[in-house]
Amino acid sequence: MIIGAGTAGLTAGIYASRLKLSTLILEDEIVGGQINDAYEVENYPGFMKVKGSDLTDIMKEQAIYAGAEIDEFDSIKKVDLADEFKIIETDSYRYKAKSVIVAAGAKKRPLPIPEEKKYLSKGIHYCELCDGHMYEGKHIVVVGGGNSAIGAALVLLKYASKLTIIHQFDSFNADKKTVDKLLANDKVEVIWNTEVRHGFGDKNLEKIEIENLLTKDKSMIDVDAMFVYIGHTPRTDMYKEFLEIDNYGNLIANEDCETKIKGVYAAGDVRAKKFRQLTTATSDGTIAALMVEEYIKNLN
Ligand SMILES: Cc1cc2nc3c(=O)[nH]c(=O)nc-3n(C[C@H](O)[C@H](O)[C@H](O)COP(=O)(O)OP(=O)(O)OC[C@H]3O[C@@H](n4cnc5c(N)ncnc54)[C@H](O)[C@@H]3O)c2cc1C
């Protein structure tokens, strides 16, 4: 069983199925994981330039073609990884597996302001591809300065009359070519060394209060929407009882993706490691599936 149908999980699914292992991939959201949100991917070998969602479609098709089953939109309620057979209970089924690959990736971190919930989907958004079109001709703010924020800003420029990026540092931590493309557009303004403190508005977000981290000066700006990209947190709470987890919530596993429990592997962004990319996720997915095959062969 593979938990998570992102890049790591789908890769593991392709390899495990081709090794003739009976393979089920569990996904509680839409198949594809984080890369679904990528405007364009230009560093995945074999593709000069590809939309993240197109890449996902191909990976999904390839996993199914190889023989993997995918159970989509089914939430996991409980896992028990302690015994030889691993138990996974979802909303709909109770599964029993010889081996489990946790490829649960990471989830977007919510903006830490008191009004986040009040304006969620009413001016505060996390998915430019899903919600950007609602703000045609409007002032859009993007919060963040990594690849996700910059990629999203490029998408949102299609709609925005003005686009302001608010970043807590004084430089971006993103692909330089993409940053240059963005900054060349005169609709774009960047507010450096700044964080968002509050949101205001009747029903929808209308204004935000920002604070300059160097001067501590606070000011208000009028906005129509704020799209937030301030990192991800791993979704590992349900494994805490069984697996080792680092200070950031990542699962601890070795280079062969082995966790401290035999037959349980961690693959992709969920694994404690330095670099998190598509290529490292596919690498982990491959290794984890090959390790499962070896593990199950030795059980028999
Ligand atoms: C906007 C954006 C752009 C990016 N651009 C690039 C790029 O150009 N090049 C590059 O190399 N990398 C890029 N990345 C990083 C890359 O997308 C990730 O490193 C990679 O997708 C990680 O894959 P993963 O499978 O480990 O995790 P994820 O993609 O996070 O997938 C994990 C999946 O597991 C599911 N899941 C989690 N918990 C459960 C559960 N309990 N039950 C069922 N399912 C569960 C999630 O819903 C998700 O679908 C980008 C990331 C973002 C956000």
PDBQT file of the ligand as one rigid body, heavy atoms in Angstrom, charges set to zero:
ROOT
HETATM    1  C1  LIG A 401       3.990  25.345  -6.802  1.00  0.00    +0.000 C 
HETATM    2  C2  LIG A 401       5.104  24.329  -6.775  1.00  0.00    +0.000 A 
HETATM    3  C3  LIG A 401       5.998  24.281  -7.820  1.00  0.00    +0.000 A 
HETATM    4  C4  LIG A 401       7.026  23.353  -7.825  1.00  0.00    +0.000 A 
HETATM    5  N1  LIG A 401       7.856  23.314  -8.894  1.00  0.00    +0.000 NA
HETATM    6  C5  LIG A 401       8.804  22.370  -8.944  1.00  0.00    +0.000 A 
HETATM    7  C6  LIG A 401       9.632  22.264 -10.111  1.00  0.00    +0.000 A 
HETATM    8  O1  LIG A 401       9.525  23.044 -11.056  1.00  0.00    +0.000 OA
HETATM    9  N2  LIG A 401      10.556  21.279 -10.111  1.00  0.00    +0.000 N 
HETATM   10  C7  LIG A 401      10.724  20.399  -9.077  1.00  0.00    +0.000 A 
HETATM   11  O2  LIG A 401      11.562  19.516  -9.162  1.00  0.00    +0.000 OA
HETATM   12  N3  LIG A 401       9.934  20.468  -7.972  1.00  0.00    +0.000 NA
HETATM   13  C8  LIG A 401       8.992  21.433  -7.886  1.00  0.00    +0.000 A 
HETATM   14  N4  LIG A 401       8.203  21.515  -6.778  1.00  0.00    +0.000 N 
HETATM   15  C9  LIG A 401       8.427  20.565  -5.675  1.00  0.00    +0.000 C 
HETATM   16  C10 LIG A 401       7.786  19.209  -6.017  1.00  0.00    +0.000 C 
HETATM   17  O3  LIG A 401       6.471  19.426  -6.447  1.00  0.00    +0.000 OA
HETATM   18  C11 LIG A 401       7.801  18.296  -4.794  1.00  0.00    +0.000 C 
HETATM   19  O4  LIG A 401       9.122  18.124  -4.346  1.00  0.00    +0.000 OA
HETATM   20  C12 LIG A 401       7.222  16.919  -5.138  1.00  0.00    +0.000 C 
HETATM   21  O5  LIG A 401       5.978  17.062  -5.764  1.00  0.00    +0.000 OA
HETATM   22  C13 LIG A 401       7.073  16.063  -3.887  1.00  0.00    +0.000 C 
HETATM   23  O6  LIG A 401       6.353  14.925  -4.211  1.00  0.00    +0.000 OA
HETATM   24  P1  LIG A 401       5.792  13.964  -3.075  1.00  0.00    +0.000 P 
HETATM   25  O7  LIG A 401       5.085  12.870  -3.782  1.00  0.00    +0.000 OA
HETATM   26  O8  LIG A 401       6.856  13.617  -2.134  1.00  0.00    +0.000 OA
HETATM   27  O9  LIG A 401       4.767  14.837  -2.233  1.00  0.00    +0.000 OA
HETATM   28  P2  LIG A 401       3.423  15.579  -2.649  1.00  0.00    +0.000 P 
HETATM   29  O10 LIG A 401       3.516  16.121  -4.008  1.00  0.00    +0.000 OA
HETATM   30  O11 LIG A 401       3.150  16.511  -1.527  1.00  0.00    +0.000 OA
HETATM   31  O12 LIG A 401       2.325  14.426  -2.653  1.00  0.00    +0.000 OA
HETATM   32  C14 LIG A 401       1.862  13.808  -1.483  1.00  0.00    +0.000 C 
HETATM   33  C15 LIG A 401       0.461  13.291  -1.709  1.00  0.00    +0.000 C 
HETATM   34  O13 LIG A 401       0.065  12.524  -0.580  1.00  0.00    +0.000 OA
HETATM   35  C16 LIG A 401      -1.283  12.815  -0.265  1.00  0.00    +0.000 C 
HETATM   36  N5  LIG A 401      -1.517  12.482   1.135  1.00  0.00    +0.000 N 
HETATM   37  C17 LIG A 401      -0.924  13.008   2.230  1.00  0.00    +0.000 A 
HETATM   38  N6  LIG A 401      -1.401  12.440   3.341  1.00  0.00    +0.000 NA
HETATM   39  C18 LIG A 401      -2.329  11.540   2.950  1.00  0.00    +0.000 A 
HETATM   40  C19 LIG A 401      -3.202  10.662   3.643  1.00  0.00    +0.000 A 
HETATM   41  N7  LIG A 401      -3.227  10.582   4.977  1.00  0.00    +0.000 N 
HETATM   42  N8  LIG A 401      -4.019   9.886   2.915  1.00  0.00    +0.000 NA
HETATM   43  C20 LIG A 401      -4.008   9.932   1.561  1.00  0.00    +0.000 A 
HETATM   44  N9  LIG A 401      -3.217  10.758   0.856  1.00  0.00    +0.000 NA
HETATM   45  C21 LIG A 401      -2.388  11.549   1.544  1.00  0.00    +0.000 A 
HETATM   46  C22 LIG A 401      -1.385  14.300  -0.578  1.00  0.00    +0.000 C 
HETATM   47  O14 LIG A 401      -2.740  14.685  -0.775  1.00  0.00    +0.000 OA
HETATM   48  C23 LIG A 401      -0.563  14.407  -1.849  1.00  0.00    +0.000 C 
HETATM   49  O15 LIG A 401      -1.333  14.194  -3.010  1.00  0.00    +0.000 OA
HETATM   50  C24 LIG A 401       7.179  22.447  -6.744  1.00  0.00    +0.000 A 
HETATM   51  C25 LIG A 401       6.275  22.508  -5.681  1.00  0.00    +0.000 A 
HETATM   52  C26 LIG A 401       5.250  23.438  -5.684  1.00  0.00    +0.000 A 
HETATM   53  C27 LIG A 401       4.281  23.492  -4.532  1.00  0.00    +0.000 C 
ENDROOT
TORSDOF 0
